[in-house]
């Protein structure tokens, strides 16, 4: 009887291990879609999405989202933190694309999918980890939840389908390269002069509204960022075009102004 119990326990552990590995952490299906349908500009710091082509070939996206939706809370809990965060970022971005496709091409902005009383980010239109969820649920309830990931660089990774957003990468986030991808995403975002720039002549930083809306995320010491000044000093080379300007940005206390956010759809028409 003891031997039988041992065998049953071993079998159960094997099944649990297999379940934990069942999800494709390379996100190959999503990666393929991004390679095919995301157009990166020549500077490598902005991108657009071929929504029209995705609309015609929607089955692969739906298959990927079905796989995402099938992940159980127990399976998710068995993953390492980088696997969890990569999963959530990819899920957010993929569900955002799916939301756009529900009305494309009859919209000019993701905001057109909302109403007077509800925003598109609060719509519960999918199941994630066993519960009905929304884009806000993923970003604010899971990714930004205090004490879970504590990484402000996610703000250059989750993409709201708008020109003002950071670029949607033409590759999936994966656990093995997640830290490098998040760092690269921040540098690319801050190097886009239409969204972030430093004017050394008047010592003023003109930055995205993201650094207004989520300023607190960059002041809590996470990833070494305990203030916006420290954050911008860390990325001085990305925010400036000359060594002298970068040196001035790091050594001074520049005035910060927030640029208007461009909510137009990031469509590669």
C-alpha positions in Angstrom: 0.0 0.0 0.0 2.9 2.4 0.9 4.5 1.6 -2.5 1.2 2.3 -4.3 0.8 5.6 -2.5 4.4 6.6 -3.5 3.7 5.7 -7.1 0.5 7.7 -7.1 2.3 10.7 -5.5 5.0 10.5 -8.1 2.5 10.4 -10.9 0.6 13.4 -9.4 3.9 15.4 -9.2 4.7 14.4 -12.8 1.3 15.6 -14.0 1.7 18.9 -12.0 5.1 19.4 -13.5 3.8 18.8 -17.0 1.0 21.2 -16.4 3.4 23.9 -15.3 5.3 23.5 -18.5 2.3 23.1 -20.8 2.1 26.8 -21.7 4.5 27.9 -24.4 6.7 30.5 -22.7 8.4 31.4 -25.9 5.0 32.9 -26.9 5.9 31.7 -30.4 2.4 32.2 -31.9 2.3 35.9 -30.6 5.9 36.4 -31.7 5.1 35.3 -35.2 2.1 37.7 -35.4 4.3 40.6 -34.2 7.0 39.8 -36.7 4.4 39.8 -39.5 2.2 42.7 -38.6 4.3 45.3 -36.6 6.2 47.9 -38.7 9.1 49.5 -36.9 10.3 52.9 -38.0 13.8 53.5 -39.3 15.0 54.9 -36.0 13.8 51.9 -34.2 11.8 53.8 -31.6 8.3 53.8 -32.9 6.0 51.3 -34.6 2.6 50.8 -36.2 0.4 47.8 -36.6 -1.0 46.3 -39.8 -4.5 45.9 -38.3 -6.1 45.4 -41.8 -3.9 42.3 -42.4 -4.6 41.0 -38.9 -8.3 41.4 -39.4 -8.1 39.2 -42.5 -6.1 36.6 -40.7 -7.5 36.7 -37.1 -7.5 32.9 -36.4 -3.8 32.8 -35.1 -4.5 35.6 -32.7 -7.6 34.0 -31.4 -5.7 30.7 -31.0 -3.0 32.4 -29.0 -5.5 34.2 -26.8 -7.3 30.9 -26.2 -4.0 29.5 -24.9 -3.5 32.5 -22.7 -7.1 32.2 -21.3 -6.6 28.5 -20.6 -3.8 29.1 -18.1 -5.1 28.2 -14.6 -4.3 30.2 -11.4 -2.4 27.1 -10.1 -0.3 26.9 -13.3 0.5 30.6 -13.2 1.5 30.4 -9.6 4.0 27.7 -10.4 5.9 29.9 -12.8 8.9 32.1 -12.0 8.3 35.8 -11.7 9.9 36.7 -15.1 7.6 34.1 -16.8 4.6 35.6 -15.1 5.4 39.2 -16.0 6.2 38.3 -19.7 2.9 36.4 -19.8 0.9 39.4 -18.5 2.6 42.0 -20.7 2.0 39.8 -23.8 -1.6 39.2 -22.7 -2.2 42.9 -22.3 -0.8 43.8 -25.7 -2.5 40.9 -27.5 -5.9 41.6 -25.9 -5.5 45.3 -26.8 -5.0 44.3 -30.5 -8.0 42.0 -30.3 -10.2 44.8 -28.8 -9.2 47.1 -31.7 -10.1 44.4 -34.2 -13.6 44.2 -32.9 -14.4 47.5 -34.6 -11.6 48.0 -37.0 -11.6 49.9 -39.4 -14.4 51.9 -38.0 -12.4 53.7 -35.4 -9.8 56.4 -35.2 -8.7 55.8 -31.6 -9.0 53.1 -28.9 -11.0 55.7 -27.1 -13.8 55.3 -29.7 -14.4 51.9 -28.1 -15.5 53.5 -24.8 -18.6 55.4 -23.9 -19.6 58.3 -21.7 -19.8 56.0 -18.7 -17.1 53.4 -19.3 -13.6 53.3 -20.8 -12.3 50.6 -23.1 -9.8 49.7 -20.5 -12.5 48.8 -18.0 -14.4 46.5 -20.4 -14.4 42.8 -19.3 -14.2 41.0 -22.5 -11.9 38.0 -21.8 -11.1 35.5 -19.1 -7.7 35.5 -17.5 -6.5 33.2 -14.7 -10.0 31.9 -14.1 -11.8 35.2 -13.9 -13.5 37.8 -16.1 -11.0 40.6 -16.6 -10.2 43.8 -18.4 -7.1 45.6 -19.6 -7.1 47.7 -16.5 -7.3 44.5 -14.5 -4.1 43.2 -16.1 -2.2 46.5 -15.9 -3.2 47.9 -12.5 -4.6 44.8 -10.8 -1.7 42.5 -11.7 1.3 44.1 -13.3 1.4 47.2 -11.1 0.2 45.6 -7.9 2.4 46.6 -5.0 5.0 44.1 -4.0 4.5 41.8 -7.0 6.8 42.9 -9.8 7.6 46.5 -8.8 9.2 47.5 -12.2 8.3 50.9 -13.5 9.8 50.0 -16.9 6.6 48.1 -17.7 5.2 51.5 -18.8 7.3 51.2 -21.9 6.1 47.7 -22.5 2.3 47.7 -22.2 0.9 49.4 -25.3 -2.5 51.1 -25.6 -2.7 51.0 -29.4 -2.1 54.7 -29.7 0.6 56.8 -31.4 1.5 58.4 -28.1 2.2 55.0 -26.5 5.6 53.4 -26.4 6.2 51.3 -29.5 4.8 47.8 -29.7 7.8 45.6 -30.1 7.9 43.3 -33.1 8.7 40.4 -30.9 7.1 38.8 -27.8 8.4 39.4 -24.3 10.1 36.2 -23.0 11.3 35.5 -19.5 14.9 34.7 -20.5 15.4 38.2 -22.0 12.8 40.2 -20.1 15.1 42.5 -18.2 17.0 43.4 -21.3 13.7 43.9 -23.3 12.3 46.2 -20.6 15.5 48.2 -20.5 15.6 48.4 -24.3 12.0 49.5 -24.4 12.6 52.4 -22.0 15.6 53.6 -24.0 13.8 53.4 -27.3 10.7 55.2 -25.9 12.8 58.0 -24.4 14.8 58.4 -27.6 11.7 59.2 -29.7 11.8 63.0 -29.9 8.1 63.3 -30.7 7.4 61.9 -27.2 10.4 62.7 -25.0 13.2 65.2 -25.4 15.5 67.5 -23.4 16.0 71.2 -24.4 19.4 72.1 -23.0 19.0 75.8 -23.9 16.2 76.3 -21.4 16.9 73.3 -19.2 13.5 71.7 -19.8 12.5 68.2 -20.3 9.5 67.6 -22.5 8.2 64.2 -21.7 5.3 61.9 -22.2 2.2 62.2 -20.1 3.0 58.7 -18.9 5.5 60.3 -16.5 2.7 62.4 -15.1 0.1 59.7 -14.8 2.4 57.2 -13.3 5.0 59.4 -11.7 4.7 57.6 -8.4 5.9 54.4 -9.9 9.2 56.0 -10.6 9.7 57.4 -7.1 9.5 54.2 -4.9 13.0 53.0 -5.3 12.1 50.1 -7.6 14.9 49.2 -10.0 16.9 52.0 -8.4 14.5 54.8 -9.4 13.6 56.9 -6.4 12.6 60.1 -8.3 11.8 61.2 -11.7 15.1 63.1 -11.7 17.0 59.9 -11.0 15.0 58.1 -13.7 15.8 60.8 -16.4 19.4 61.0 -15.3 19.7 57.2 -15.8 18.4 57.5 -19.3 20.2 60.8 -20.1 21.8 59.5 -23.3 18.4 58.4 -24.6 16.8 61.7 -23.9 19.6 63.9 -25.4 21.5 64.1 -28.7 24.9 65.2 -27.5 27.3 64.3 -24.7 27.2 67.9 -23.3 23.4 67.8 -23.2 23.4 64.4 -21.4 25.9 65.8 -18.9 23.8 68.8 -18.2 20.7 66.7 -17.8 22.4 64.5 -15.2 23.9 67.4 -13.2 20.9 69.8 -13.2 17.4 69.9 -12.0 15.5 70.5 -15.2 12.0 71.8 -15.4 9.6 69.1 -16.5 6.7 69.6 -19.0 4.4 67.0 -20.2 3.5 66.7 -23.9 0.0 66.2 -25.2 -0.8 62.5 -25.6 -1.6 61.4 -29.2 -4.5 59.0 -28.9 -4.8 58.3 -32.6 -4.7 54.6 -33.5 -1.2 53.2 -34.2 -2.3 51.9 -37.6 0.0 51.1 -40.4 -2.4 52.1 -43.2 
